[in-house]
C-alpha cells in the first residue's frame, strides 16, 4: 500500500518500514528517478504576479539566496509540517525540558525522570512507551476522548484490501480505494467500527476501567474518517494501550491551568510534578503555511486545507465533495497542495501532474464550483 510511484519496494521489503530504511529509500528514489531535488533549502517567500502569470519564489540554498519564477507552485509541506505548540501560562518558568513531540530525542536519557506527555493520540502513546521503556515515570494528559484501534485487529481486516492480493496491481488497488465517494463510506466505516468494538470488547473494557476516555468517532465512523476529517484524534495501538490499562503509564484528564517551575497544574487542581514536558499536541493545517509564506490574504482566499468539503465559499457541508483544496486548482491562481499518506501521494500526484501538464498545453483546468455540489444531479448540472 505504501509503494512509491513507478518504483515499488523490493519483494523482500518488511511489512512495516523502519524510519532509517525509509530515509535511505528516499535518497535512492530521488537518484534513480532523476528528480531535481534540493536538500538543505528553505523557501522564504512567494508572491504571485497576476499580470505576468507567474510566481516569484525566494529560496536559500547552501547559504545562497536564489529567486525562482515558476508558473505553478505546489506546497507539499505535509499534514504534519507545522508544529502546534499550545501557549500555556508559566511555560517560560519551567526549569526542566519541554518540547514538541516532533523534537523528541528518544528516551535513552529519561531513566528516573518524571515525564508528562500532553496529548493522547499516536505520537503521545509512542513517546510514552519510549520513555517508560527507558525507566521514566510517565503521565499522559488526555484532554479529550481518543479513538483507539488495535493494529493486530486491523491486520486481520487487511486481507479484504486489494493490496493484499498479489494478482491485483497496486495501481488498480489505488483506484478501487479512491473511487468510493465519502458519503458512501458511512455504512462501511460504521460497520467496521461496530465489528472492532465487538472483537476487542475486553480490550476496550480494560481501557475504560483504567480511566482512558474512548471515542469511536463523532458519528461512529471510527479512525479512518477521523483521518480524512482532521488527520488527528486516534491511536493505532502497538502496545501503548496495554501500559495504560495496567497503570504503568498514568493518566490525567482535562485542561492545563498553568506550568510552574517543577511541573504542571491542571484546571481541576491536580499537580503533576515533571522534569520533562512533551507537547504531543499535533500540527497546524497546511493553509496556515500559506499565510506565513505568501500572505494572510491569500490564506483567507484559499480557505481550509484537508477535511471534507470544498474549502470554498458556499461549501455545501462535510459529506460533500472531496478533501478540501488537495490535488486540484485552488482559489489562488497557480497554487496547489499535495499531502496525505504514501498511498494518497502516489495516487493523486499523478492527477496533480496531469493538470499541470494540461495547463502547459493550454487546456482548461477550472477551479471547483460549489454550485455543482449543491445539486443532487451534478452530471446534469455540468451538462447544462
Order of alpha helices (4+ residues) and beta strands (2+ residues): alpha-beta-beta-beta-beta-beta-beta-beta-alpha-beta-beta-alpha-alpha-alpha-alpha-beta-alpha-beta-alpha-beta-beta-beta-beta-beta-beta-alpha-alpha-beta-beta-beta-alpha-alpha-alpha
